């Protein structure tokens, strides 16, 4: 479960991106929808602890993300749209760190690298990888263990058919296992059936749409939310 309490955030420009957001995101799949630049990725960054709120708080599984940092992040998997990893670390370094954080053997990390086709590149530094390879490396790290909070920003973008299916299967298993999965995406179709709710971001505020319509109305409803209509 993810909880924002009066969370506000702005970048250096000073214009607030999020204003006193209070929202609770329970288990199941939540789609984060809205046009480019509305604040979807920023909301995910706050939930992932990449950015710190200017005021208010963010909790994961009941733990404050900036007070109980290690415990709160242990069960967190975050895959950004543009992986911004430390450039001089090797893939092996990153996978080993995630395995240690989630109390998993390094062999599990090797298996995940194999599954995304990067086993042979484990000794390469992040700066040597293409953007597609970086995204696959981050996805491999996310698959280690059983994270209870899963945050994904356009997870299917630039992925080939095989990896896409692996990602969708992992998302399905995470939902079935009781994880809180939040996906920011413009590609709604793959998640139509499994989505439990949607959140839209506009004018610094978040609105929760729960429950979602059933049947044929669901696709049109979510498409309208994505276009801020």
C-alpha positions as a Markdown table, in Angstrom:
| # | Residue | x | y | z |
|---|---|---|---|---|
| 1 | Unk | 0.0 | 0.0 | 0.0 |
| 2 | Unk | 1.2 | 3.5 | -0.9 |
| 3 | Unk | 0.0 | 6.6 | 0.9 |
| 4 | Unk | 0.6 | 10.3 | 0.1 |
| 5 | Unk | -0.2 | 12.7 | 2.9 |
| 6 | Unk | -0.4 | 16.4 | 2.0 |
| 7 | Unk | 2.6 | 15.9 | -0.4 |
| 8 | Unk | 3.7 | 18.8 | -2.4 |
| 9 | Unk | 6.6 | 19.0 | -4.9 |
| 10 | Unk | 8.1 | 21.5 | -7.3 |
| 11 | Unk | 11.3 | 21.5 | -9.5 |
| 12 | Unk | 13.8 | 24.3 | -9.6 |
| 13 | Unk | 11.4 | 26.5 | -11.6 |
| 14 | Unk | 9.3 | 26.8 | -8.4 |
| 15 | Unk | 6.0 | 26.0 | -10.2 |
| 16 | Unk | 4.3 | 23.3 | -8.1 |
| 17 | Unk | 3.9 | 20.0 | -9.9 |
| 18 | Unk | 2.0 | 18.4 | -7.1 |
| 19 | Unk | 0.0 | 20.3 | -4.5 |
| 20 | Unk | -0.9 | 18.8 | -1.1 |
| 21 | Unk | -1.7 | 15.4 | -2.6 |
| 22 | Unk | -3.4 | 13.1 | -0.2 |
| 23 | Unk | -4.2 | 9.7 | -1.7 |
| 24 | Unk | -4.1 | 6.1 | -0.7 |
| 25 | Unk | -3.2 | 3.4 | -3.3 |
| 26 | Unk | -4.1 | -0.1 | -2.2 |
| 27 | Unk | -3.1 | -3.5 | -3.5 |
| 28 | Unk | -4.0 | -4.3 | -7.2 |
| 29 | Unk | -3.3 | -2.5 | -10.4 |
| 30 | Unk | -3.6 | 1.2 | -10.5 |
| 31 | Unk | -3.2 | 3.0 | -13.9 |
| 32 | Unk | -1.7 | 6.5 | -13.7 |
| 33 | Unk | -3.2 | 8.4 | -16.6 |
| 34 | Unk | -3.0 | 11.9 | -18.2 |
| 35 | Unk | -1.2 | 13.8 | -20.9 |
| 36 | Unk | 2.5 | 14.4 | -21.1 |
| 37 | Unk | 3.8 | 16.8 | -18.5 |
| 38 | Unk | 0.8 | 16.5 | -16.1 |
| 39 | Unk | 2.9 | 15.1 | -13.3 |
| 40 | Unk | 2.6 | 11.3 | -13.6 |
| 41 | Unk | 6.3 | 10.5 | -13.6 |
| 42 | Unk | 6.8 | 13.0 | -10.8 |
| 43 | Unk | 4.2 | 11.2 | -8.7 |
| 44 | Unk | 6.1 | 7.9 | -9.3 |
| 45 | Unk | 9.4 | 9.4 | -8.4 |
| 46 | Unk | 8.0 | 10.6 | -5.1 |
| 47 | Unk | 6.6 | 7.1 | -4.4 |
| 48 | Unk | 9.9 | 5.6 | -5.3 |
| 49 | Unk | 11.9 | 7.9 | -3.2 |
| 50 | Unk | 13.8 | 9.4 | -6.1 |
| 51 | Unk | 12.5 | 12.8 | -5.3 |
| 52 | Unk | 11.6 | 14.0 | -1.8 |
| 53 | Unk | 8.4 | 16.0 | -1.2 |
| 54 | Unk | 8.9 | 19.6 | -0.3 |
| 55 | Unk | 6.2 | 19.1 | 2.3 |
| 56 | Unk | 4.0 | 16.2 | 3.5 |
| 57 | Unk | 5.0 | 12.6 | 3.5 |
| 58 | Unk | 5.0 | 9.4 | 1.5 |
| 59 | Unk | 4.6 | 5.9 | 3.1 |
| 60 | Unk | 5.1 | 2.5 | 1.6 |
| 61 | Unk | 3.6 | -0.4 | 3.5 |
| 62 | Unk | 3.0 | 1.9 | 6.5 |
| 63 | Unk | 6.7 | 3.1 | 6.6 |
| 64 | Unk | 7.7 | 6.7 | 6.0 |
| 65 | Unk | 10.0 | 6.6 | 2.9 |
| 66 | Unk | 12.3 | 9.2 | 4.3 |
| 67 | Unk | 12.5 | 8.1 | 7.9 |
| 68 | Unk | 12.5 | 4.3 | 7.7 |
| 69 | Unk | 14.4 | 4.3 | 4.4 |
| 70 | Unk | 15.9 | 0.8 | 4.3 |
| 71 | Unk | 12.8 | -1.0 | 5.5 |
| 72 | Unk | 10.5 | 1.1 | 3.2 |
| 73 | Unk | 12.6 | 0.5 | 0.1 |
| 74 | Unk | 13.3 | -3.2 | 0.6 |
| 75 | Unk | 10.0 | -4.3 | -1.0 |
| 76 | Unk | 10.0 | -1.6 | -3.7 |
| 77 | Unk | 10.6 | -2.1 | -7.4 |
| 78 | Unk | 10.8 | 1.0 | -9.6 |
| 79 | Unk | 11.3 | 1.0 | -13.3 |
| 80 | Unk | 11.6 | 4.5 | -14.8 |
| 81 | Unk | 10.9 | 5.4 | -18.4 |
| 82 | Unk | 14.4 | 6.8 | -18.7 |
| 83 | Unk | 16.8 | 4.7 | -16.6 |
| 84 | Unk | 19.1 | 7.1 | -14.8 |
| 85 | Unk | 21.5 | 4.6 | -13.2 |
| 86 | Unk | 25.0 | 5.4 | -11.9 |
| 87 | Unk | 27.1 | 5.4 | -15.1 |
| 88 | Unk | 30.2 | 3.7 | -13.8 |
| 89 | Unk | 28.6 | 0.8 | -11.9 |
| 90 | Unk | 28.4 | -2.5 | -13.7 |
| 91 | Unk | 25.2 | -4.4 | -14.2 |
| 92 | Unk | 26.6 | -7.0 | -11.9 |
| 93 | Unk | 27.1 | -4.4 | -9.2 |
| 94 | Unk | 23.5 | -3.2 | -9.4 |
| 95 | Unk | 22.1 | -6.7 | -9.4 |
| 96 | Unk | 24.2 | -7.7 | -6.5 |
| 97 | Unk | 23.0 | -4.6 | -4.5 |
| 98 | Unk | 19.3 | -5.4 | -5.2 |
| 99 | Unk | 19.8 | -9.1 | -4.2 |
| 100 | Unk | 21.4 | -8.0 | -0.9 |
| 101 | Unk | 18.6 | -5.5 | -0.3 |
| 102 | Unk | 15.9 | -8.1 | -0.9 |
| 103 | Unk | 17.8 | -10.9 | 0.9 |
| 104 | Unk | 18.0 | -13.0 | -2.3 |
| 105 | Unk | 21.0 | -15.1 | -3.5 |
| 106 | Unk | 23.0 | -13.6 | -6.3 |
| 107 | Unk | 22.2 | -16.6 | -8.4 |
| 108 | Unk | 18.6 | -15.3 | -8.5 |
| 109 | Unk | 20.0 | -12.1 | -10.0 |
| 110 | Unk | 21.9 | -14.0 | -12.6 |
| 111 | Unk | 18.7 | -15.8 | -13.6 |
| 112 | Unk | 16.9 | -12.5 | -14.1 |
| 113 | Unk | 19.8 | -11.2 | -16.3 |
| 114 | Unk | 19.6 | -14.3 | -18.3 |
| 115 | Unk | 15.9 | -13.9 | -18.8 |
| 116 | Unk | 16.3 | -10.4 | -20.3 |
| 117 | Unk | 19.3 | -11.4 | -22.5 |
| 118 | Unk | 22.0 | -9.6 | -20.5 |
| 119 | Unk | 23.9 | -12.4 | -18.8 |
| 120 | Unk | 26.8 | -11.9 | -21.1 |
| 121 | Unk | 27.0 | -8.2 | -20.4 |
| 122 | Unk | 27.0 | -8.4 | -16.6 |
| 123 | Unk | 30.6 | -7.0 | -16.4 |
| 124 | Unk | 29.8 | -3.9 | -18.6 |
| 125 | Unk | 29.3 | -0.5 | -17.1 |
| 126 | Unk | 25.9 | 1.2 | -17.4 |
| 127 | Unk | 27.3 | 3.9 | -19.7 |
| 128 | Unk | 28.3 | 1.2 | -22.2 |
| 129 | Unk | 24.7 | 0.1 | -22.6 |
| 130 | Unk | 22.1 | 1.3 | -25.1 |
| 131 | Unk | 18.9 | 2.8 | -23.7 |
| 132 | Unk | 17.1 | -0.5 | -24.4 |
| 133 | Unk | 19.7 | -2.5 | -22.6 |
| 134 | Unk | 19.5 | -0.2 | -19.6 |
| 135 | Unk | 15.7 | -0.6 | -19.5 |
| 136 | Unk | 16.1 | -4.4 | -19.6 |
| 137 | Unk | 18.8 | -4.2 | -16.8 |
| 138 | Unk | 16.4 | -2.2 | -14.6 |
| 139 | Unk | 13.6 | -4.7 | -15.3 |
| 140 | Unk | 15.8 | -7.6 | -14.4 |
| 141 | Unk | 16.5 | -5.9 | -11.0 |
| 142 | Unk | 12.8 | -5.4 | -10.5 |
| 143 | Unk | 12.1 | -9.1 | -11.0 |
| 144 | Unk | 14.4 | -10.1 | -8.1 |
| 145 | Unk | 12.4 | -11.4 | -5.1 |
| 146 | Unk | 8.8 | -10.5 | -4.4 |
| 147 | Unk | 8.4 | -6.7 | -4.1 |
| 148 | Unk | 5.2 | -5.6 | -2.6 |
| 149 | Unk | 5.2 | -2.1 | -4.2 |
| 150 | Unk | 5.8 | -2.0 | -8.0 |
| 151 | Unk | 6.1 | 1.3 | -9.8 |
| 152 | Unk | 6.4 | 1.3 | -13.6 |
| 153 | Unk | 6.7 | 4.2 | -16.0 |
| 154 | Unk | 5.8 | 3.1 | -19.6 |
| 155 | Unk | 7.1 | -0.4 | -18.9 |
| 156 | Unk | 6.4 | -1.8 | -22.4 |
| 157 | Unk | 8.0 | 1.0 | -24.3 |
| 158 | Unk | 10.8 | -0.1 | -26.7 |
| 159 | Unk | 10.5 | -3.7 | -25.6 |
| 160 | Unk | 10.4 | -6.6 | -28.0 |
| 161 | Unk | 7.5 | -9.0 | -28.2 |
| 162 | Unk | 9.1 | -11.6 | -25.9 |
| 163 | Unk | 10.1 | -9.2 | -23.2 |
| 164 | Unk | 6.7 | -7.5 | -23.3 |
| 165 | Unk | 5.0 | -10.8 | -22.6 |
| 166 | Unk | 7.4 | -11.5 | -19.8 |
| 167 | Unk | 6.7 | -8.1 | -18.3 |
| 168 | Unk | 3.0 | -8.6 | -18.5 |
| 169 | Unk | 3.2 | -12.1 | -16.9 |
| 170 | Unk | 5.3 | -10.6 | -14.1 |
| 171 | Unk | 2.8 | -7.8 | -13.5 |
| 172 | Unk | 0.0 | -10.4 | -13.4 |
| 173 | Unk | 1.9 | -12.5 | -10.8 |
| 174 | Unk | 2.6 | -9.4 | -8.7 |
| 175 | Unk | -1.1 | -8.5 | -8.7 |
| 176 | Unk | -2.1 | -12.0 | -7.8 |
| 177 | Unk | 0.5 | -12.0 | -5.0 |
| 178 | Unk | -1.1 | -8.9 | -3.4 |
| 179 | Unk | 1.3 | -6.2 | -4.6 |
| 180 | Unk | 0.3 | -2.6 | -5.1 |
| 181 | Unk | 1.2 | -2.1 | -8.8 |
| 182 | Unk | 1.1 | 1.5 | -10.3 |
| 183 | Unk | 1.7 | 1.9 | -14.0 |
| 184 | Unk | 2.0 | 5.3 | -15.7 |
| 185 | Unk | 1.3 | 4.6 | -19.4 |
| 186 | Unk | -0.3 | 5.8 | -22.6 |
| 187 | Unk | -0.7 | 2.2 | -23.7 |
| 188 | Unk | -3.9 | 1.2 | -22.0 |
| 189 | Unk | -5.0 | -1.8 | -23.9 |
| 190 | Unk | -2.7 | -4.4 | -22.3 |
| 191 | Unk | -4.0 | -3.5 | -18.8 |
| 192 | Unk | -7.7 | -3.1 | -19.5 |
| 193 | Unk | -8.9 | -6.2 | -17.8 |
| 194 | Unk | -6.5 | -6.2 | -14.9 |
| 195 | Unk | -6.8 | -2.6 | -13.8 |
| 196 | Unk | -8.6 | -2.1 | -10.5 |
| 197 | Unk | -8.6 | 1.7 | -10.6 |
| 198 | Unk | -7.1 | 4.8 | -12.2 |
| 199 | Unk | -5.5 | 8.0 | -10.9 |
| 200 | Unk | -5.4 | 11.2 | -13.0 |
| 201 | Unk | -3.0 | 14.1 | -12.4 |
| 202 | Unk | -4.0 | 17.6 | -13.4 |
| 203 | Unk | -3.2 | 21.0 | -12.0 |
| 204 | Unk | -1.1 | 19.5 | -9.2 |
| 205 | Unk | -4.0 | 17.5 | -7.9 |
| 206 | Unk | -4.7 | 13.7 | -8.0 |
| 207 | Unk | -8.1 | 12.2 | -8.5 |
| 208 | Unk | -8.9 | 8.5 | -7.9 |
| 209 | Unk | -11.4 | 6.8 | -10.2 |
| 210 | Unk | -12.5 | 3.7 | -8.4 |
| 211 | Unk | -14.3 | 1.5 | -9.3 |
| 212 | Unk | -13.8 | 1.5 | -13.1 |
| 213 | Unk | -16.7 | 0.8 | -15.5 |
| 214 | Unk | -17.2 | -2.8 | -16.6 |
| 215 | Unk | -17.4 | -4.2 | -20.2 |
| 216 | Unk | -17.1 | -2.1 | -23.3 |
| 217 | Unk | -17.4 | 1.2 | -21.4 |
| 218 | Unk | -14.1 | 0.6 | -19.7 |
| 219 | Unk | -11.8 | 1.3 | -22.7 |
| 220 | Unk | -13.6 | 4.5 | -23.6 |
| 221 | Unk | -13.6 | 5.7 | -20.0 |
| 222 | Unk | -9.8 | 5.1 | -19.5 |
| 223 | Unk | -9.0 | 6.6 | -22.9 |
| 224 | Unk | -10.9 | 9.8 | -22.0 |
| 225 | Unk | -9.0 | 10.0 | -18.7 |
| 226 | Unk | -5.7 | 9.6 | -20.5 |
| 227 | Unk | -6.5 | 12.5 | -22.8 |
| 228 | Unk | -7.8 | 14.6 | -19.9 |
| 229 | Unk | -11.3 | 14.8 | -21.3 |
